[in-house]
Amino acid sequence: MNLSVVALTFGLMFLAEFPDKTMIATVILSSRYRPWPVWAGAASAFVVHAGIAVVAGALLARLPHRVVEAVTAGLFGLGALYLLLKRETTEYAEGEGEAAKVHDARRVALAAFGVIFVGEFGDLTQILAANLAAKYHQPLSVFVGAALGLATVSAVGVIGGRAVIRIIPLTVVRKTAGVLLAALCAYSVTSAVRG
């Protein structure tokens, strides 16, 4: 296992997911229900998604190097644009909408799992994890970093998400993650050109 890849993946997942609608849904669910089942359900769904993404990335990694670099550059670039251009009010409204679907407190963990599982399909962090697995050829390291990063974001959301959002505006987190993805895009373009 490559600890540098774990750390990079952890940081990128944390920054990319923190301002996302599923983290906001976790914050809202935990404000309505007991935090532990919300976190267990959300973290479990994130781990499943990390696994799916890493398998997709491992398949992508079988392509020629230039193709992998070009695809990852394009996806990093799209992710950067998404983070830099999408409005926070849209993410917050979508997160509230996902959380509002939960009505039975006895099924909070399953509901949290379902909200996150459905909300994360094709989401930026899933695509990012697949890209990282393809780029670094370290599926286990990417899986560990992604799973830990996403589970940590859900823990932050459950424990004190509303307070954290007041201290660190989501816009700052989103823009920081967007700049990091833009840098990864530039690096991937350079790698593809060098061949």
C-alpha angles and dihedrals in degrees: 000000000000110000092196090059090045091052094045092048092046092052095046093046092048094049095043096047099041096078094036128117092246092057089049089050088052091051091051094045091051091050089056102037140029109296099225097063090043091054094044092052096043095045091048091053091048091052091051090050091049089054093049091048094049092051090051090048092050089054090048090051090065090071121092115285096250092050092050091049092048093048093046091046090053094047093045088050092050090047091051091050091048093052094043097045108032115099120240093225089063093052092046093049091048091049092050090049092053092048093048090065091072114090108151114073091197090067099043096125093049091044092050089048091050095047092050095039094053095037094053100053106118090356122150095259093051091051090044092053091049090050093050092048090051095044100047100031087223104118095165093049092048091047093051093046093045095045092047093044094049094043089050092051090051090049090052089048093050097042102042112340097139092051093046091050089055091051100040112032114226089232091064092050092045094049092047091052090046092054091048091051090048088054091050089049091054091047091050092049090052091049092049092050093048088049 
